[in-house]
Amino acid sequence: MSDPQAQQTAAHKVVVIGSGFGGLFGTKALRKAPVEVTMVAKTTHHLFQPLLYQVATGILSEGEIAPPTREVLSSQPNAQVLLGEVTDVDLEARTVTSHVLGRETVSRYDSLIVAAGAAQSYFGNDHFSEYAPGMKSIDDALELRGRIFGAFEMAELGANRGDDIDHLLTFVVVGAGPTGVEMAGQIAELAHRTLKRDFRAINTREARVILLDAAPQVLPPFGQKLGEKAKAELEKLGVEVILGAMVTDVDERGIEMKFKDGRVERIKTVTKIWAAGVQASPLGKTLAEQTGAPLDRAGRIGVNPDLTLPGHPEVFVVGDMIALDNLPGVAQVAIQGAKYAAKEIEGRLAGKAPQGPFKYFDKGSMAIISRFRAVAMVGKLRLTGVIAWLMWLAVHLVYITGFKSRVTALLHWAVSFLGRGRSERTTTEQQIFARSALARLRRGATDLVSEPGAYDAARQMMETTRREELEALALEEARLTDSGARGVPAEQR
């Protein structure tokens, strides 16, 4: 009779780095494969990143676009999830090292799928992030929600005091790609429609919403015609579109930009949102150093046509991390690449021939501008207006993970788009300032918890001291009772 534990040990081990579209779909694609899958991710949720701006502007809750990864994979017996940020990959030893709050975990693999994604890029000016958060995580979206709604609250206070509030009612979005366009459109709707009856001392419809970019047009990947259409629709909403302007400085009270002719202008604003540029995960550099694979300016690593690393056919890299055939950094590239990698792993175990080079099928691109306004590019079709907006709703509803999240998202869209409400407007100071506070700690959140050994020693000492205190207190209570000293003035004892 075979030993089940020995069989489990002998199973082919697949480690998946990341819980985004690439990581999740890669893991799910291995559901029926004779493998053990370990997903290592720095968050406990799968994030539907294209809808982050709706969390930031109060339309959706974070739970609707970021379901727990464990819940999503709970019915997949061959998959486990480990929390931790991957800090090293040793290709020779075939190990992945991750850390969380000072705890180190080493995971061994036979096959590896790297889907670590990308972060916001400030083009070498990382200090801008303190005043202009990006749009890459739930933390970013919640902080921005606090900053946006908080600006209106502070403007109301300032107006009652007779202060200048123009800088509080000016919102600047940097980057005229899909995220920037969608964000600018929603802030405009928020100011001009949702909040117009909620304040007494300020008129929210007088708020300035500015979208700026160094590029010469809005939505460059959509082509000139759709770009011009999107720009016109934004301007109808009251958004000021400034093109050909490169950001040169950002501080607490404003943003500075420089034009091609050398002209420099400054906009006084408290609320800035950064939606320009992405930088691939630093794991790309780690892998490049071990394989000699090239990195492009955005930190993306060059891979073979089958998505593997040079000299390491057991390692697949997918999604925003790869530089291959000018593939765009969109969810579909990650999803299709992850499914391709999973199929190749399963095929190898079954002794099948390789699939051939990875081929990306472009399902189109869409961007929503505001309610009933969107642009869509599907094949040769170029759509705008209500039809494009309905297509956007349908596609995004399909890709939201989980039936419950789809239903609640649909209800929130109805409230926000058909009515004028925003059901997720709760904000706190902690949302706004927690990131900055953690950044001031030498090791971030790790400085707020004890090391395992130090914790045990401190607890032992605390228990000993506490025991002595309790024993002394009990003896004193007994003495007071036995001596009849309770309720007797001190001078009569």
N, C-alpha and C positions, 0 to 999 in steps of 0.2 A: 504493500500500500504506500502511495507516494505521500511525502510530507508537504502539506499545504504551505507551510512557512518557507520551505526550500523553494517551492515553485514561485512564491511571491518574490523571494530574493532574486531569482533568476530572471524575472520579467524585465523586458527592455524598459529602461528608465528615460523618460522624456522630461526635461525641464523647460518650462515656458517662462520667459521673463517679461512681465508686464500684464496688466489686466484690462488694457484698452481693447479696441476692436481687434487688433491682431492677436493679442494674447487670449482673449475670450473665445474668438471664433476658431483659433488654432486648437485650443483645449477641447472645445465641443466637437470639433471634427475628428478627434481621436477617441470619441466615446466608445466605439465598437472595436477599436484596435487592441491587440494583445500587449498593452503597454501600461506602465504606471506613469501618470502625469503629475508633475508637481509644478504648480503655478507660483511664482515668487513675485510679489508686487508690493510697492511702497504704500498703497492704499488698500482699504478693505472693500472697495467698491469698483464697479465697472462704470466708467464715465462716458456718457453720450455728449462729447465735447461740443458738437455743433449747436447745442441748445443752452450752453452756459450763459449766454447773454440774456436769456429769458429768466434765469434764476437771478441774475444781477438786477433786472428791471422789475422784479416782483410778479412775473406771470406764473412761473412754475416753482415748485419746491425742489430742493436738492435731491430729495428721495425719488422723485419722478424721473430724473435723468441719471441717477447714480445708485442703482440697486446694489445690495450687498453681493459680492462675488460668490460668497459661500452659498447664499440662497439660490443664485442662478445655477450653480453647479451641484446643488445638493442631491440631485437624482442621478449624478454620474459617478458610479462607484469607483472607477479607476482614476479619479482626479482628487487631489488634495490642494489646499491653498495655504501658503505660508506668507505671513506679513514680514516685509523687510525691504529695504532699499539695496539693490545689488550694487556692490562697490568694486567687485573684481570677478573676472572670468579667467580661469586658467585652462587654456585650450589643450595643453599637454596632459595635465592631470585630469581633465574633464570634470572640473568642479566650478560651482557658482557660489560665491561668498556674498552674504547679505547681512545687513545690520539694522537693528531697530532698538532705540533707547539703550545703547551700550551692549546689547546682546548680539552675538555673532552666530550665524548659521551657515554651514557648508553643505551644499546639495550636490550630489554626484549625478552625472548624466551619461547616457549612451548617445542620445540625440538632444540637440538644443535648438529652441526657437527663440530668437531674440526679437522682442517686440516692445522695446522700451520707449518708443515714441520720441517726441521732441518737446522742448520747452520754449518759452518766449525768448526772443533775441532782441537785445537792445543795441546791437551793432557796436559792442565794445564799451558802451556807456551803462554798465550794470547799475550804477548809482541812481539812474533814472527810476528804477523800479520802486524805490522808497516812496515816490510821489505819484507814479503812474503805474498802477498794477496792471499785469497782463490778463489774459483770459484763457488760462490753461488748466485750472483746477477749481474744485468746489470752494476752496479757501479764497481763491481770487474772486470768484463770483459773489460770495458772501461779503467779502470786504468791499467790493464795488457797490453792492446793494446798500451797505451802510454808508458809504461815501456819498452816493447819489441822493438817497432820501435824507441823509443827514445834512447835505448842503441846503436843501429846501428848509429844513427845520432851523438851521442857523441863520438863514436869510430872514425867516419870519421874526426871529429874536432880534436880529440886527435892525430890521425895518422898524420894529417897535421902539428901539433905542435911538433911531434917527441916524444910524450908521450907513456908510456906503456899502452896498451889498452886491454890486455888479459882478465882482469876482466870485461870489457864491452862486450866482445864477448864470454862470458861464461854464459850459461843459465842453471839453475838447476830447475828441476821439482821434488818435493817431493811427493811420493805416486805413486805406480805402479798399481793402479786400472784402470778402464776404462778411467776416466777423465785424469789421469796422462799420460797414454799411448797415448791417442789421442792428448793431448797437446804437449808432447815431439815430436811426429811424425810430427805435423804441424809446430812447430818451426824449425825442421830440414829441412822440405821442403821449408819453408820460406827462410832460410839462404842459402841452397844449390841450390835452383832452382829459386824462385821468385825474389830475390834481387841481384842475382849474377852480373847483368849488371848495376845496379843502382848507384853504388858508385865508386869513383876513387882512393881514398887513402887506402881503405881496401878491402880485399878479403873476402866476407861474407861466402864463402865456408869453410873458416878456423875456423868459429865459433864452439865452443864446446857446445853440448847439452847433458846434463847429467840427467838421470832418476835414482833416488835413493829411496830405501825403506828398512825398517827394516825386511820385510818379505823375505823368502828364494826364492820366485819366483814372476814373473810378472803375473798379473791377477789371483790371487788365486781362485776366484769364478768360473773361467772357467776350472779348472782342470789343471793337470800338462802338458798334451800333448799340449793343446792350449796355455798354458802359455809359454812353451818352443818355440813354433812356433812364438808367438808374440815377444819374446825376440830376436830371430834370425832375424826377419824382421826389428825390430828397429835398430839392429846393422848394418844391410845392409844399412840403411839410414844414418848411421854415429852417431847414438845415443849411448852414453856410459851408459850402464846399471850397476848400483852398487847396489847389494842386501846385506841384512844382516847388513845394516848401519843405525843406529838410530841417528836422528838429535838431537844434544845437545845444540846448540846455533846458533842464526841467528842475524846478524847485517847488517849495511848498505853496507859493502864491502865484506861480505862473509858468509859462512855457515860451521858449524863444525859438524862432525859426528863421532860416536863411534861404533866400531865393537865388535863382541862377545869376541874376544881375548883381549879386553881392548885397542886396538890400536885406537888412535884418529887422524883424518885427517881434514884439513881445505881446503876448495875450495874458491878461491878468485872469487867472482861474485857479480855483482850489481843486476842482475835480477833473482829473486827467485819466484817460483810459488808453492803454497801449495795446494796439491790435496790429502792429507792424512787425513782420519778420519772425522766423522760427529758427531754433538751433537744435540739431539732433542731440540725443542723449550722449553724455560723455563716454558711455560704454563703447561708442563707435571708435573713439580714439584708443581705448584699451584693446579692442579687437584688431585695429589697424596695426598697432605696435607689434602684435604677435604674429601677424600674417603678412605684413607688407602691403595690404590692400590700401588703395588711395582714399583720402578724405577730400571732400569738396569744401567750399568756403562755409557752408552751413553745417559742417561736421558729419555729413552723410557718408557712409562707407560704400566703396565700390564692391559689388558682389558679382558672382558668376551668373550666367543667364538662368540657372536653376535656383537662384537666391542663396546659394551656399557661399562660404568664404573660401578663398584660394587655399588649397592644401588641406581643407577641413570640410569634407563632404557631409559630416555629421552635424554641422552648424548652419542653421538657416537664419537669415536676417530679413525681417519684413517690415512694411509700413514706412513711417516717416524717416527711418534711419538709413534707407538705402538710396544710393545714387545709381540708377539703372534706367537707361532709355528715356531720360527726362520725365519719369513718372511723377505725377503731382502728389503732394502730401495730403491726400484725402482719405476718408474712411474706407472707401471701396478698394483702394490699393492695398491697405492693410488686411482687409477681410479676405480678398481673393488670394493674396500672397500667403496668408496663414493657412487657408484651406489647401492651397497647392503644396505647402510644406508638409502638412499633416498627411495628405494623400501619398506623398513621396515616401515618408517614413513608413507608413503602413504597407506600401507597395514593396519596399525593400525587405521588410520582414516576411512578406509572402513570396519573395523571390521573383517579383515581377520586373519587367524592363523599366528603365527610367521614363518619365512622362515626356521629356523634351523641355525646351526653354519655357519659362513662365511668360504668359501672354495676358496682358491686362485688357479687360473689356470695360470700356468707358460707358457708364450708364447715365452720364450727363451731370450737369452742375446747376445748382439753384441758389438763389439768395432772396430772402424776404426783406422788403424795405419798410413796410408797415402793414397794417391790416388792409387786405384787398389789393396790395401792391407787392409784386415780386417779379423777378426775372428768372428765366429758365433756359438752359441750353441742353437739348437732348438730341444727339446726332446732328443732323442738319437743321433741326427745328430751333427757332428762336422765339420764345414766348414771353409775353409781359402781361401785367395786369391781374385780373381776378383769376383767369385760367391758370397762370403760373403760380399764383398764391395757393389755389386749391391743390395743385400738384405738389407743392412744397409741403402742405399739411399732410397729404396722404403718404408721401414718401417718409417723412419724419415720424409719422405715427407708426408705420410699419417697423422702423428700426429702433423705436423705444423698446427696451427689454422688459418683458413681463406684461401680462394682461391688465393687472391692477394699475400699473403705471400708465398704460395707454388710455384706460378709461378716465383716470383722474386728470391726465394731461388734456384730453379732449374737453372735459368739463371746464378746466381752467382757461383753455383757449376760447371757449364759448363766452365765459364771463368777461374775458379781456378784450376779445375782438368784436363780439356782437354788442356787449355792453361797454362800460367804461371802467370797470373795477380791476384791481390787481389784488389777488388773494394772499400774496406772499410779500407783505410790506414790512414785516417785523425786522427791526434792526437793533443792534446794541453797540456800545462803545467797544466792547471786546472784539466784535467782528472787524472793526476798523483798525484797532491798534495792536491786536495780538501778534500779527506777523512781525511788526517792527520790534515789539518787545522781545520776541524769541530771537530775532536776529542779533540783538545786543548781548545775548548769552554766548559764551565762547563756543559751546557745543550744542547750541539750540536747546530743544526739549530734553536732551540727554542730561543737561545740567540740573533738571528739575526732579530727577529720580535717582535713587541710590543704585550703586552697583550691587549685583546679587550678593557677593560676599560681604560687602560693607553693610548692606541692609541687615543680613543675618546677625552680624556682630553687634550692630547698634540695637537690634531688637532684643538680643540676649541681655545686654546691659540694661536696657529700659525695663525689661521684665523683672530683673533682679532688684533694681531700685524700686520699682512699683510694689513688688512683693514686700520689701522691707517697710515701705510706707504704710501699706495696708495692715501689716502685722502690728506696727506701732500704734496705728489708729484704733485697732481692735482692743489692744491692751488698755489704752487710755479710756475707751468707752466703758470697758468692764470696771476699771478703777473708779470712775465717776459714779457708776451705779452702786457698787459695793460700799463706797464710802459715804453715800447719801449726799454727795456734793451738788447734785443737779438742782438748779433753782435757788441755791443758797448764795447770797452775796459773798464776794471774795473776803471781805473783812470779818465775816462771821464764821469762816471755815476754821 
